Amino acid sequence: MDGGDDKRPVTADNPAPRSAVVVNPSKVTDLDEFRRTVDDALAAAGWPAPTWHETTVEDPGRGQTEEAVKAGAEVVFACGGDGTVMACVTALAGTDTALAVLPQGTGNLLAANLGLSNDLAAGLAVAVERGMRRLDVGVVGDQCFAVMAGMGFDAQMLDSTSETTKKRIGWPAYVVGAAKHLRDRPMRVSIKIDDQPPVRRRARSVLVANVGRLQGGVRLLTDAEPDDGWLDVAVLTPRTIRQWVAMGWALVRRRGSVPRLEVLRARKVEITSNRAQPRQLDGDLIDPGRSLAAEIKPQSLWLCVPRPEQHPDLAVDADAAAERGERLIEEAQRE
């Protein structure tokens, strides 16, 4: 899982890379139609036909991605929700195979940071235009995350948001889930940053972030860069409804400092709570626990991103990419 060299993946200069699609069939309404659209669009772009791999309950994508890499895939399309994307990230970290995201779940965190929403056309355009950026990843146990890990309120919100509500209204469903926990008591946490003495806080949530956008595109951490070799540790300490509202309003306006938000930086961090807490990686719930330990693996993942690929905002040009993707799909349908 060690990255670090500056060479570009072969796909960056190859007009017709081999690819594979790792898809969660439960997230796609019409899998046959979806497959035709992807196959035809890639063919119109001059790419060979991709191989297709369906996820299962037992394996949400890691094994399928590893199989695709062994078979020579230069690009792997992750098609599903946060769990599918995270499984693909874990398998691809440290390889020269690039990840492209075709989000099909609701509120996919990595897709939100790419500005892709659930736009298939934009995801296809970003991939075929071959903008490539090598990102850091965070590691928790044997899993990798590209966006953020967290324990406390953020995971409670995910746990309290129903799939039915997400399908009906999209990412605002998380607001409904969040409202159920605004009055919960804070946790007492010890946060150990690298080799420094631990700091202690009464917090509602602690997030360990590689990039800064939350669901709905709200930017929590304006200084978080996906390839700077650092994790940004956000400690949220609101205790009243009024403090939550003030924090939310400051995040939306993005003027000046955000109240009740403390940001630390780390290459390795360990968070320990006084009681078991819900936990999440890239928007996907993992087992609850009293601790969360994460470390950075610099320059580990090649990701297909909108151009210009080194822009500070990973979502730059996403809207224009969507228009180009629509034209690509229309061209494929005419052939």
N, C-alpha and C positions, 0 to 999 in steps of 0.2 A: 504494500500500500504506500510505498515511498515514491512520491513524485519528485520534481525538482529540476529536471533538465528543461531547456527552452525549445526543444524541437517541436515542430508542429506535427499533428497526426497526419498520416498519409491521406486521409479523407479531405483535408483542407485544400489540397492541390489536385485531388483526383476528381474529375468531372463525373465519374460513374462508380461510386463506392458501393461495396457490398453492404447490405443492411439486413437487420432483423427487427421484427415487431413483437414486443412482449406486451400482451394485451390481457386485461382482466375482463373476461366475457360478461361478468355481472354488471359492469359499468356501461356497456354499449347496448343501445336499444335494438339495433339491427346490425349484427356482426357481419353478415354477408355483404350488406350495402357498405358498411364502414370499410371492409377489406377491399371491395372493388374501388372505392374512392381513393384509398391510399395507394393501391397497386397501380391504378391508372395515372394518378398524379406523378408518382415516381417514374413511371415509364415515360410520361410526357417530358420529364426533366432529364431523360437519358440514363436513368439509373436501372440496373438489373432488378428483376423481381425480388422482393425481400422474402426471407423465411418468416414464418409465423409461429409463435409460441404462446399458448394460453396458460395463464396462471391458474393455480388451484388454491383451495383453502389451506392445504398443507404447505404449499410453496408459493408465496405471493409474487415471485419473480426472480429471486436471486439465482436459483438453479437454472432456470430457463435462460437468463442472461449469460451466465457462465458457459452454458452449452453453445450459445450463439457466438460468443467470443472465440471459443475453441474451434468453431467451424469457420472462422475467418471474417466475421462481421466487423466492419469498420465504423458503422453507426448502429446504435440500438435505439429504437423508438420505444419509449415507455408510455403505454396507453392505459390509463386507469387513474385511481385516486392517489392519495399521499402514500399509502402502503406500497403500491406498485412502484412508484417512483423511487421511494427509499430503498426498496429491494434492488432495483437496478443500479442506483448510486453505489450501494455497498459492493455489488459485484464488479462494477467498472472502475472503482477507485484504484489507482495505481497501474491501470492499463492504458494503451494508446487508442482504445476504442471510444468513440464519442457517444455521449448521451443526447438524444433529442426528445423533447417532451411533447406528447399529444394528449393533453389532459382530458380525461373523461369523467373524473369524479367531481364532486362539488367542493369548491374552495381550495383547490390544489395549491399548496404554498410555493413550491418552486415555480409553477406556472405563473402565479401571481407576481413573483419577482421578475419574471421574464415579460410580463405584460400580456400573457397569452390568453388568460381567462380559460374558457372551454372552446376556443376557436381552432378548429381543425385546420382550416386554411392557413392561418398564421403559423401554426406549428410546422406544417409542411414547408411553407416558404422559408422559414428560418433555417430548416435543415438543408434544403436543396441549395440555398445561397451560401452555405458553408462558412458562416461566421463562427469562429471557434475561440473559446476562451478557456484557459486552464485555471480551475478554481481550487481553493482549499476545500477540504471536507472536515467535519467534526466526527469524532469517533466516540461511541459509548458502547463499551463491551465489544461485541463482535459485529455491531451495526454502525453504519455511517449515516450522517445527515448532511445535507447541502445547505439548508436554511437555518433551522434552529431546533434546539432541544429545550425542554422546560419541565418544571414541576410546580404544582400548586394551582392557582386560579386558571391559568391557560389550559391545563389538561382537564380541570373540572368542567370548563366551558365546553371542551370537545366531547367529554363524556355525557354531558347533559343535552347535547344537540342531536335530535333524532334525524335519522336518514330520510324519513318521510318529509319533515319540514325542510331539509336541505334541498331535496328534489323539487319541492314546490316553490320555494322562494329564493334558493341559492344561498350565497354567503351571508346575507342578513340573518339567516337562521342562527348563526353563532351569537348574535346579539341577544336572541331569546334565551339561548343556553347560558350566556354570561349573566343575565339578569337574575337567574336563580341563585347565584353565589356571591352577589355583591356584598351581602352582609355577613358572610362567613368569617369566622375568627382567623386572624393571621397565624402563620407558622413561625416558630423561632428557628432560625437557620444559622449555621456556621458556614462561611464561604472561604475556602482556601484557594488562593490565587498563586499558582506556580509554587515557589519556595517561601513565600511570605507567610507571616503569622495569619491565622484565620481572622476574619472579621465577622461580627455577629449582628444580625438584624432581625426585626420583626417584619416579615414580608408576606405579601399575598401571593406573589409569584416570583420565580427567578428563571430568567430565560438566558440561554447560552446561544448566541447568534453568530452566524457566518455572514448573513446578509440581513437587511433591516425591515423588509415589508411583512406586514401581517395580512390576514384575510381582508379582502376588499381593497387591497392596494395601499392601506394605511402604512406609512413609514414610521416605525417605532424608533429606529436607530439611524440617524442621518449619516453618521460617520462610519458605519459598518461597510467594509469592503470585502468582496468575496475572495480576494487573492492577495491579501496583505500579510498573511501568516499569523493573524490574531483572531481570537474569539472575543466578541463583545458580550459582557455579562450584564444583563439588565435586571435590576432589583426593583420591583414594584411594591410600594408601601402605602397605598391608600387604605384608609380605615372606615371612611364614611361615604355615603352616597354622594355628598357634595364633593368630596375629594376625587372620587371616580369621575364625576362629571367634569371637573376642572382638568383632570389628566386627559380625558378623551377630547375635550375641546382644544387643548393645547396641541395634541397630536394632529388633529384635523387642520388647525391653523398653521402649525409649524412655524411659530414666531417666538423666538427666545427659548428659554429653558422650559422643560416639562416638569410640573410639580410632581412630587412623590415618585420620581424616577431617578435612580442612581445607576451610572454606567461604569463598569470596571473592564479592564482588558486582561486577557490571559492567553497563554499557550496551553495551559492545563488548569482545570478548575475542578474542585470537588465541593458539592453542596450537600450538607447534612441537615436534616430537619429533626425536630423533637418528636415528630410522629409521622407515620407513613402517609405519603402524598400520591395523588395521581401524577403520572409522568407521560410525556409525549416526545416523539422524535419526528420532526418535519410534519407535524399535524396528525400523526398516527399514534394512537395510544399504545403504550407498553405497560407492563405490569407495574402496579403501584410499589413504592418503596420509600425508605427513609433517606436515601442518598442518590445523588446523580453525579457521576464523574465523567468528564469529557476532556478530550485533548484535540489539538489541531493537527492535521496532516497536510502540510502545505503543498499546493500545486499538484493535486492528486487526481483531478477529474477533468477531462475534456468535455465541455458542454457546448452544444449548438446554441448560439445567441444571436439576437438581431445585430446588424451592423450599425455603426462601427463597433467592433467587438470589444475594444478596450475602453469604451465610454463608461464613466462611473455608474451610470444607471443601466442596469441590465435590460430594462424594458424599453430603451430608446428604439425608435423606429418600429415598434410592434404594430401600431395601427396601419402604417404603410405596408408592412409585411403581410398583414391580413388581406389587404387589397390585392397585392401581388399573388397571394395564395389562391384567392378566389379566381383570378384570371388563369392560374395554372390548372385549377380543377375544371374550369369551363373549357379550356383548351383540350384537356384530356377527354372530356365528355364528347367533344366534337370529333375526335379521332376514331 
